[in-house]
């Protein structure tokens, strides 16, 4: 019946999905003529007004480009929910858009975009070049606002960290500056912004990420974890994966008046387990999500796939997708099939068929090396030991930029916690550029060369913010050295596992690929919050020329001088022992009296009248004496 096709015609929106039975088939009442007229007219009016939310889901599969790990692949799940900023949205009436996030956007109109990431593990060097930028291990939060004053931005940050702590079941509230348990973790503001715009970020390197964060993350999706692409996820396989990254991006587009939530899950998994099966696929059959406009599985291959494998999968019409026509090494073969068709192929031809397609027909050893333009800026950051001094009291801050690609301008942002005091008179920089002599600068000359800006600490718990700007040509290396002194802090300011050291947050830098014209332009103009919101674009091509790239370093573990943590226990034990002896002596003299030992007691002891009456009076006299001494003024 044509009425039963309304679900497909309108993309299976949430307005139609309640009319389906438990098996996903149209309800008999939905196929009646009268219901057809009413529902069709309502759907037509809503679609015409562009008030329906849209939901799309995709799964990207790509084999890891490494000769050492030929049995790994990268799976990226993408879920996009887009809603129009209508009157219904402003009144907290949502269709598919998650209600907690929608209410937060309505309560804080100054919010432009935010990105919350939970990562476990790192992309290893033997896996080759990463296909995208992964955030550092732990938790990371980036927020862009157009607040006119700092108070509004601080309020939005505080409410957002509290909301994300409950939504993702993580410790984002530790990023709040008022949080006492981690006083050295504070958000950092980007200084290169126009008036009335703020961009701040913070990281928690010690945040543990596992499947307890995956469950609430899946609840934000329209169909949850039981329908669509989330239904094929095996939580145990993700928990055992060497790399897992959960991302939640929310962007408000001021131009077209829409709000979008872009959730993604990146996980590195083995192609086959020990038994030759795909352990990452759930044993349950895939049930399509009725709210999804499209559900697609996209497989990528760097080498030409075998024609027989392509025909069996159903992607014989695959095309070569060129990200950048200048470099031959960036060509990828793509096979996009619907999720239902992919499920049938996997169940019929097993997972080995799709794995063979991603691996291609060419040997990995014959793959061309990536062009230098595809290589990224490498930033090394560490706190080394100082020769001849204790590692817990002194250190040397090291920062090194290595550019293996085209000329880039780098804007570096560092935050040294309050227990690391920089000694600015030891600031030293070394610049090694090709076809130029080596530059070694110290002191004020080096600071001016790197355009150093700083916000000094207040000497208590405020960190030291440091900003640098430098242009690094192809093959250039810039090294920065700075001596630091490690302060003594109180015992209650140490976190758990104090002998391990303090976890210092990641630093960040923004890089811009400069045009190859021989001249280095001056990119110092202010950037608005909408400009930096593009950094959080869900489908941004890494390394694109003319756009800023926001990246993070890994966290640090810094050893500090530790106090004697047993001293409080020793003081308490000694004081308790002295008090016990003193109280026992007083009790013996006042309360015990001249009572005989229990061995010498008689069955029917007889005491005089005065002896029985004087004992209570003696206690009252002692109590009155103590009270009198307490109220007597010196």
C-alpha positions in Angstrom: 0.0 0.0 0.0 1.3 3.5 -0.7 0.7 4.5 2.9 3.2 1.9 4.0 5.9 3.6 2.0 5.6 6.9 3.8 8.4 5.8 6.1 10.9 5.4 3.3 9.7 8.5 1.5 10.4 10.7 4.5 13.5 9.0 5.6 12.0 7.1 8.6 11.7 10.1 10.9 10.8 9.9 14.5 7.2 11.0 13.7 6.7 7.8 11.6 8.7 5.3 13.7 6.1 5.1 16.6 3.6 3.7 14.0 5.7 0.6 13.5 5.2 -2.6 15.4 7.8 -4.6 17.3 9.2 -6.1 14.1 9.5 -2.8 12.3 6.5 -3.3 10.0 3.9 -0.6 9.4 0.9 -0.8 11.9 -2.4 -1.8 10.3 -4.0 1.5 11.4 -1.2 3.3 9.6 -2.3 1.8 6.3 -5.9 2.9 6.6 -7.1 5.6 4.1 -8.1 8.1 6.8 -4.7 7.8 8.6 -3.0 8.1 5.3 -4.7 11.5 4.6 -4.0 12.9 8.1 -0.4 11.7 8.5 0.5 12.5 4.9 -0.7 16.1 5.3 1.1 16.5 8.6 4.3 15.1 7.2 4.0 17.3 4.1 3.6 20.4 6.3 6.5 19.6 8.6 8.8 18.7 5.7 7.8 21.9 4.0 8.6 24.0 7.1 12.0 22.1 7.3 11.3 21.3 11.0 12.3 17.6 10.9 15.6 16.5 12.2 17.9 14.4 10.1 20.1 11.5 11.2 22.8 9.8 9.2 25.2 7.0 10.1 28.4 5.8 8.4 31.0 3.2 9.1 34.5 3.7 7.6 36.8 0.7 7.4 40.5 1.1 6.5 43.4 -1.3 6.8 46.3 -0.1 8.9 49.2 0.9 6.6 52.0 -1.0 8.2 54.2 -3.9 7.2 54.7 -4.8 10.9 50.9 -4.9 11.7 49.2 -6.3 8.6 46.3 -7.7 10.5 44.8 -4.5 12.0 42.3 -2.1 10.6 40.8 1.2 11.7 37.0 1.4 12.1 35.4 4.8 12.4 31.7 5.1 13.3 30.1 8.4 12.4 26.6 9.6 13.6 25.3 13.0 12.5 22.1 14.5 14.0 21.1 17.9 12.5 18.2 20.1 13.8 16.8 23.4 12.7 16.8 26.2 15.3 13.1 26.8 15.2 10.7 27.9 17.9 10.1 24.3 18.9 13.8 23.9 19.4 14.0 27.0 21.6 11.1 25.7 23.7 13.0 22.5 24.4 10.8 20.4 22.1 13.2 18.1 20.3 12.7 15.5 17.6 15.9 13.4 17.2 18.4 15.9 18.7 19.5 14.8 22.2 17.6 16.6 24.9 20.5 17.2 27.4 22.6 18.9 24.7 19.6 20.8 23.2 18.7 22.2 26.6 22.2 23.3 27.3 22.4 25.1 23.9 19.2 27.0 24.7 20.3 27.9 28.2 23.7 29.3 26.9 23.2 31.2 23.8 26.8 32.3 23.6 28.0 28.8 22.9 29.2 28.4 19.3 30.8 24.9 19.3 32.4 22.4 21.6 34.3 19.2 21.3 34.6 16.5 24.0 37.0 13.6 23.4 37.8 10.5 25.4 40.8 8.6 24.2 42.6 5.4 25.4 45.9 4.5 23.8 48.0 6.1 21.1 48.6 5.7 17.4 51.8 3.7 17.2 54.6 4.6 14.8 54.7 1.1 13.3 51.1 1.6 12.1 52.3 4.2 9.6 50.9 7.7 9.0 47.6 8.3 11.0 44.7 9.0 8.7 43.5 11.8 11.0 44.5 13.7 14.1 43.8 11.8 17.3 43.5 13.7 20.6 45.9 12.7 23.4 45.1 9.9 25.8 42.6 10.9 28.5 39.9 13.6 28.3 40.0 16.7 26.1 37.5 19.6 25.9 37.5 22.5 23.4 34.9 25.3 23.6 34.3 28.2 21.3 32.0 31.0 22.5 31.1 34.5 21.4 30.6 35.8 25.0 31.1 39.5 25.4 32.5 39.2 28.9 34.7 36.7 30.6 32.1 35.9 33.3 29.6 34.5 30.7 32.4 32.3 29.2 33.4 31.0 32.7 29.7 30.2 33.5 29.3 28.3 30.2 32.5 26.4 30.8 31.5 25.4 34.3 28.0 24.2 33.3 29.4 22.4 30.3 31.9 20.4 32.3 29.2 19.4 34.8 26.8 18.4 32.0 29.4 16.3 30.2 30.4 14.6 33.4 26.9 13.2 33.6 26.3 12.6 29.9 29.6 10.7 29.2 30.2 9.4 32.7 33.6 11.0 32.9 35.6 13.4 35.1 35.1 16.6 33.1 34.2 18.5 36.3 37.9 18.3 37.2 38.5 20.9 34.5 36.5 23.5 36.5 39.0 25.9 38.1 36.9 25.8 41.3 37.4 22.1 41.6 39.7 21.5 44.6 40.9 18.0 43.9 42.9 19.0 40.9 44.0 22.6 41.4 46.8 22.3 38.7 44.2 21.5 35.9 42.9 24.8 34.5 41.5 25.8 31.1 43.6 27.8 28.8 42.4 30.7 26.6 43.7 31.3 23.1 44.9 34.9 22.9 44.6 35.4 19.1 40.9 36.2 19.0 38.8 39.2 18.1 36.8 41.2 20.6 34.0 39.2 22.2 35.2 35.8 21.2 36.7 33.1 23.3 38.3 29.7 22.6 39.5 27.7 25.6 40.6 24.1 26.0 41.7 21.7 28.8 42.9 18.1 29.0 42.9 15.4 31.7 45.7 13.0 30.9 44.9 10.6 33.8 41.3 10.0 32.8 40.6 6.3 32.3 38.4 5.4 29.3 36.5 2.2 28.8 33.1 0.8 28.0 31.4 2.6 30.8 31.9 5.7 28.7 30.6 4.0 25.6 27.2 3.1 27.0 26.0 6.6 27.8 27.5 7.9 24.6 25.4 5.4 22.6 22.3 6.6 24.5 22.6 10.0 22.7 21.8 8.4 19.4 18.2 8.2 18.2 18.1 4.4 18.0 20.5 3.7 20.9 22.7 0.7 20.7 20.1 -1.9 19.6 19.4 -0.7 16.0 21.6 0.5 13.1 25.3 0.5 13.1 25.7 0.6 16.9 24.1 -2.9 17.0 27.1 -4.5 15.3 29.5 -3.1 18.0 31.0 -5.8 20.3 31.8 -3.9 23.6 34.4 -6.5 24.7 36.3 -6.2 21.5 36.4 -2.4 21.9 37.6 -2.8 25.5 40.5 -4.9 24.3 41.4 -2.6 21.4 44.9 -0.9 21.5 43.3 2.5 20.5 39.8 3.8 21.1 38.6 7.4 20.8 35.1 8.7 21.6 34.3 12.1 20.2 31.2 14.3 20.7 31.1 17.5 18.7 28.3 20.1 18.8 28.2 23.1 16.4 25.7 25.8 16.0 25.7 27.3 12.5 24.8 30.9 12.7 24.4 31.3 8.9 21.7 28.7 8.3 20.3 28.5 11.8 21.0 24.8 12.5 22.5 22.8 15.3 24.4 19.6 14.7 25.7 16.9 16.9 28.5 14.8 15.3 29.5 11.7 17.3 32.2 9.4 16.2 34.0 6.3 17.5 37.5 5.4 16.3 38.9 2.1 17.2 41.8 -0.1 15.9 40.8 -3.7 15.8 42.3 -7.0 14.5 41.0 -8.2 11.1 40.7 -11.7 12.4 41.0 -13.3 15.8 42.8 -16.5 16.7 39.9 -18.6 15.4 39.8 -16.7 12.1 36.5 -14.9 12.9 35.7 -11.3 13.2 35.5 -10.8 17.0 34.5 -7.1 16.7 31.2 -7.9 14.9 28.3 -8.6 17.2 26.6 -12.0 16.8 23.2 -10.4 16.7 21.7 -9.6 13.3 21.8 -6.0 12.2 18.4 -4.3 12.6 18.1 -1.0 10.6 17.4 2.2 12.4 14.0 3.6 11.2 15.1 7.2 12.0 18.2 7.1 9.8 18.0 8.8 6.4 21.0 6.8 5.3 23.2 4.0 6.7 26.3 3.3 4.7 29.5 1.2 5.1 32.5 2.7 3.4 35.7 0.7 2.9 38.9 2.3 1.9 41.9 0.7 0.2 45.3 2.3 -0.6 46.0 -0.4 -3.2 44.0 -1.6 -6.2 41.6 -4.3 -4.9 41.1 -7.6 -6.7 38.2 -7.5 -9.2 36.7 -10.8 -7.9 36.5 -9.5 -4.4 34.9 -6.2 -5.6 32.3 -8.2 -7.6 31.4 -10.3 -4.6 30.9 -7.3 -2.3 28.9 -5.4 -4.9 31.2 -2.4 -5.4 32.6 -3.2 -8.9 31.9 0.4 -9.8 34.4 1.8 -7.3 36.1 5.0 -8.2 39.5 6.4 -7.3 39.0 9.3 -4.8 41.8 11.8 -4.9 42.1 14.0 -1.8 44.7 16.2 -3.4 45.6 15.9 -7.1 49.2 17.0 -6.5 50.3 13.8 -4.7 49.8 10.4 -6.3 50.2 8.7 -2.9 46.9 10.1 -1.6 44.8 8.2 -4.0 42.3 5.8 -2.3 40.0 3.2 -3.6 36.5 3.5 -2.1 33.7 0.9 -1.8 30.4 2.3 -0.4 27.5 -0.1 0.2 24.4 0.1 2.3 24.6 -1.4 5.8 22.0 -4.1 5.1 23.9 -5.2 2.0 27.2 -5.2 4.0 25.6 -7.4 6.6 24.4 -9.9 4.0 27.9 -10.0 2.4 29.6 -10.6 5.8 27.1 -13.3 6.7 27.4 -15.0 3.3 31.0 -14.6 2.4 32.3 -14.1 5.9 34.4 -11.1 7.1 37.4 -12.3 5.1 35.9 -10.9 1.9 35.8 -7.4 3.2 39.2 -7.8 4.8 40.7 -8.9 1.4 39.2 -5.8 -0.3 40.8 -3.4 2.2 44.2 -5.1 1.9 44.1 -4.9 -1.9 46.1 -6.9 -4.4 49.4 -5.1 -4.1 52.0 -5.8 -1.6 52.6 -3.2 1.1 56.3 -3.1 0.4 55.5 -1.8 -3.1 53.4 1.1 -1.9 54.8 4.5 -2.8 56.1 6.6 0.0 54.0 9.5 1.0 54.9 12.9 -0.4 56.5 15.4 2.0 53.4 17.6 1.7 51.3 14.9 3.5 53.7 14.8 6.5 52.8 16.9 9.5 54.5 19.0 12.0 56.1 17.0 14.8 56.3 18.6 18.3 58.3 17.0 21.1 57.8 18.3 24.6 59.4 17.0 27.8 60.8 18.0 31.2 64.3 16.5 31.5 66.6 16.2 34.4 69.2 18.8 35.1 72.8 17.6 35.2 74.3 17.6 38.7 71.0 18.3 40.4 68.1 16.2 41.8 65.4 15.2 39.4 62.7 16.0 42.0 63.9 19.6 42.6 65.2 20.9 39.2 64.4 20.2 35.6 64.9 21.5 32.1 62.0 22.2 29.8 62.5 21.0 26.2 60.4 21.9 23.2 61.2 21.0 19.6 59.4 21.6 16.3 60.3 19.5 13.4 58.7 20.2 10.0 58.9 17.5 7.4 56.3 19.1 5.1 55.8 22.5 3.5 56.4 25.8 5.3 54.1 26.2 8.2 53.4 28.9 10.8 53.0 27.5 14.3 51.3 29.2 17.3 52.2 27.3 20.4 50.3 27.4 23.7 51.8 26.0 26.9 50.6 26.0 30.5 53.1 25.3 33.2 51.4 24.3 36.5 52.1 26.2 39.7 54.7 23.7 41.0 56.9 24.4 37.9 58.6 27.8 38.3 60.3 28.8 35.0 63.7 30.6 35.3 63.4 33.0 32.4 67.0 34.1 32.4 67.9 30.6 31.1 65.6 30.8 28.0 67.6 29.5 25.1 66.5 28.8 21.4 68.2 27.1 18.5 66.9 27.5 15.0 68.2 25.2 12.2 66.8 26.0 8.8 68.0 24.6 5.5 70.3 26.7 3.4 70.8 29.0 6.4 73.3 29.2 9.2 72.4 27.8 12.6 71.0 30.4 15.0 71.6 30.2 18.8 69.8 32.8 20.8 69.5 33.4 24.5 67.5 35.6 26.9 65.5 38.6 25.5 66.8 38.1 22.0 65.4 34.5 21.8 62.1 35.7 23.3 61.7 38.4 20.7 62.7 36.0 17.9 59.9 33.6 18.9 57.4 36.3 19.8 57.1 35.0 23.3 54.2 36.1 25.4 53.5 35.0 29.0 51.0 35.3 31.8 52.9 35.0 35.0 51.7 32.9 38.0 50.5 34.6 41.2 52.9 32.5 43.2 50.2 30.2 44.6 48.0 28.0 42.5 47.8 29.9 39.2 49.7 28.4 36.3 52.2 30.2 34.0 50.8 30.6 30.4 53.3 30.8 27.6 52.6 31.6 23.9 55.0 31.5 21.0 54.7 32.1 17.2 57.3 30.9 14.7 57.4 30.1 11.0 59.2 26.8 10.2 60.2 26.0 6.6 60.4 22.6 5.1 63.1 20.6 6.9 63.5 23.2 9.7 64.0 22.5 13.4 63.3 24.9 16.2 64.4 23.9 19.7 63.6 25.7 23.0 65.3 25.1 26.4 64.2 26.6 29.7 65.3 25.6 33.2 62.5 25.1 35.8 62.5 24.8 39.5 60.1 22.3 41.1 58.4 23.7 44.2 57.6 22.0 47.5 53.9 21.5 47.9 51.8 20.3 50.8 51.0 16.7 51.3 47.2 17.2 50.9 47.8 18.7 47.4 49.2 15.5 46.1 46.9 13.2 44.1 46.7 9.4 44.2 49.9 7.4 43.5 52.1 10.3 44.6 55.2 8.3 43.9 54.3 8.2 40.2 54.4 11.9 39.9 52.0 14.6 38.7 50.1 14.3 35.4 50.6 17.6 33.5 48.1 18.5 30.9 48.8 18.5 27.2 50.0 21.6 25.3 48.4 22.7 22.1 49.5 24.4 18.9 47.8 25.7 15.8 49.6 25.4 12.4 48.8 26.9 9.1 50.3 25.7 5.8 51.6 28.8 4.0 51.4 29.2 0.2 54.4 28.2 -1.8 55.2 31.7 -3.1 58.7 32.2 -1.7 57.4 35.0 0.6 56.1 34.4 4.1 53.0 36.5 4.8 52.0 37.8 8.2 49.1 35.7 9.5 48.6 37.7 12.7 45.1 39.0 12.1 42.5 38.2 14.8 40.2 35.2 14.3 36.6 35.1 15.4 35.0 32.3 17.3 33.2 31.1 14.2 36.7 30.9 12.5 37.9 28.6 15.3 34.7 26.6 15.2 35.9 25.4 11.8 38.7 23.7 13.6 36.0 21.4 15.1 34.4 20.7 11.7 33.4 17.0 11.7 34.6 16.2 8.2 37.7 18.4 8.0 40.4 17.1 5.7 43.7 17.0 7.6 46.5 19.1 6.2 44.3 21.3 4.0 46.1 24.4 2.9 44.8 27.7 4.0 43.1 26.5 7.1 44.2 26.3 10.7 44.8 22.9 12.3 44.5 22.6 16.1 46.6 19.8 17.5 47.8 18.6 21.0 50.9 17.1 22.4 50.9 14.2 24.9 50.8 14.8 28.6 53.7 14.7 30.9 54.6 13.0 34.2 56.6 15.3 36.5 58.4 14.1 39.6 58.2 16.5 42.6 59.9 16.5 46.0 57.7 14.4 48.3 57.2 15.2 51.9 57.2 12.5 54.6 53.6 11.2 54.2 54.0 9.1 57.3 54.6 12.1 59.6 50.8 12.8 60.2 50.4 9.2 61.2 53.4 9.4 63.5 52.2 12.6 65.2 48.7 11.2 65.6 50.1 7.9 67.1 52.4 9.7 69.5 49.8 12.1 70.6 47.2 9.4 71.2 49.7 7.4 73.2 50.6 10.4 75.5 46.9 11.2 75.9 46.1 7.7 76.8 48.8 7.6 79.6 47.7 10.9 80.9 44.0 10.0 81.0 44.7 6.6 82.5 46.6 8.2 85.3 44.0 10.8 86.0 41.2 8.2 85.9 43.1 6.0 88.3 43.5 8.8 90.8 40.0 10.2 90.6 37.6 7.4 89.7 39.4 4.2 90.9 40.0 5.4 94.4 41.2 2.8 96.9 39.3 -0.1 95.5 41.0 -3.4 96.0 42.1 -5.6 93.1 39.4 -7.8 91.7 41.3 -10.8 93.0 41.1 -9.4 96.5 37.5 -8.4 96.3 35.1 -10.2 98.7 31.7 -11.5 97.8 29.8 -9.1 100.0 32.1 -6.1 100.4 31.1 -3.8 103.2 31.9 -0.1 103.1 31.4 2.7 105.4 28.9 5.4 104.9 31.4 8.2 104.5 33.4 6.2 101.9 30.3 5.7 99.8 29.3 9.4 100.0 32.7 11.0 99.5 33.4 9.4 96.1 30.7 11.2 94.2 31.6 14.4 96.0 35.2 14.0 94.9 34.2 13.7 91.3 32.1 16.8 91.5 35.0 18.7 93.0 37.3 17.7 90.2 34.7 18.6 87.5 34.1 22.0 89.2 37.8 22.7 89.4 38.2 22.0 85.7 35.2 24.2 84.8 36.6 27.1 87.0 40.0 27.0 85.4 38.3 27.1 81.9 36.4 30.3 82.7 39.1 32.2 84.6 40.7 34.9 82.4 44.5 35.3 82.5 
